[in-house]
Amino acid sequence: MFDHLSIGVRDMARSGAFYDAALKPLGHTRLYEGEYGIGYGTKHPQFWIDRTDSPVPSDPKSCLHICFRADSRAAVDAFHALAIQNGGTDNGPPGLRPQYTPTYYAAFVIDPDGYRIEAVCYTPD
């Protein structure tokens, strides 16, 4: 459905390091870097971080979050660990969330600008 998504961040170096690490286990790498933005994806950039002085204010009640698909539960685990090691905050450890679907295995973090980020795998273990 979507071609790409962009979010605004205050510090490109800090956020770039965070997303380089967090997205790597999910198969996404930095494919573009310019003066104002960094694009991540597999074949072409689909997730962008752009420098701004006014990122969307963090609001846990907004329900806004970004979820990335993972190929394995191990990738979800690595996403969570690397995100935390690179400036993210835990917002839900890796584990099954059977209230969504029986095989919904996910982890949740908050990035350095307050965006809620998730990785999910639907494959049974």
C-alpha positions in Angstrom: 0.0 0.0 0.0 2.7 2.5 1.0 5.7 3.5 -1.1 7.6 5.2 1.7 7.3 6.9 5.1 9.3 9.8 6.5 9.7 11.0 10.1 11.4 14.1 11.4 14.4 13.8 13.8 16.4 16.4 15.7 19.9 14.8 15.5 20.7 13.0 12.3 23.9 11.4 13.6 22.2 10.0 16.7 19.1 8.8 14.9 21.1 7.4 12.0 23.2 5.3 14.4 20.0 4.1 16.1 18.2 3.1 12.9 21.4 1.6 11.3 21.6 -0.8 14.3 17.9 -1.4 14.9 17.0 -2.1 11.3 20.0 -4.2 10.3 18.5 -7.5 11.8 15.4 -6.8 9.8 17.3 -6.7 6.5 17.1 -2.9 6.0 20.2 -0.8 5.4 21.0 2.8 4.8 20.6 3.2 1.0 20.7 7.0 0.8 22.2 9.8 2.8 21.9 13.5 1.9 22.1 16.8 3.6 18.6 16.5 5.1 17.7 12.8 5.2 18.7 9.2 5.4 16.7 6.5 3.6 16.5 2.8 4.6 15.2 -0.2 2.8 16.3 -3.3 0.9 16.1 -2.3 -2.8 15.1 1.3 -2.5 14.5 3.6 0.4 11.1 3.1 2.0 11.7 4.5 5.5 13.2 8.0 5.8 14.5 10.1 8.7 14.7 13.8 7.9 16.3 16.5 10.0 13.9 18.9 11.5 13.7 21.2 14.5 10.0 20.2 15.0 9.6 16.4 15.2 6.1 15.1 16.0 5.8 15.5 19.8 5.9 12.2 21.7 2.5 11.2 22.9 2.0 7.6 24.1 -1.8 8.1 23.9 -1.8 9.0 20.2 -1.5 5.3 19.1 1.0 6.4 16.5 3.7 3.8 16.0 5.7 2.3 13.1 6.0 -1.5 12.7 8.6 -3.3 10.7 8.2 -6.9 9.5 10.9 -9.4 10.6 11.7 -12.7 9.0 12.3 -14.5 12.3 11.8 -14.3 16.0 15.6 -14.0 16.4 15.5 -10.9 14.2 12.9 -9.4 16.5 15.1 -10.2 19.5 18.1 -8.6 17.8 16.1 -5.5 16.8 15.1 -5.0 20.4 18.6 -5.5 21.8 20.4 -3.3 19.3 17.8 -0.6 19.5 18.3 -0.4 23.3 22.0 -0.5 22.9 21.9 2.4 20.5 19.8 4.9 22.4 16.3 3.4 22.3 14.1 2.8 25.3 12.3 -0.4 26.0 8.6 -0.2 25.4 7.8 -4.0 25.5 10.3 -6.8 25.4 10.3 -9.5 22.7 7.5 -12.0 23.1 4.3 -13.5 21.8 1.2 -11.3 21.8 -1.5 -13.9 21.2 -4.2 -11.3 21.7 -3.4 -10.1 18.2 -2.8 -13.4 16.5 -1.5 -16.8 17.8 1.9 -16.3 16.2 2.3 -12.5 16.7 5.9 -12.2 18.1 6.9 -8.6 18.6 9.1 -6.2 20.4 8.6 -2.5 21.1 11.0 0.4 21.6 11.0 4.2 21.7 13.6 5.8 19.4 15.7 8.8 20.5 13.0 11.3 19.4 10.1 9.6 21.1 8.7 7.6 18.1 7.3 4.2 19.1 8.9 1.5 16.9 7.9 -2.2 16.6 9.3 -5.3 14.9 6.9 -8.2 14.3 7.3 -11.8 13.1 4.2 -14.0 12.3 6.2 -17.2 11.6 5.6 -19.9 14.2 8.8 -20.8 16.1 
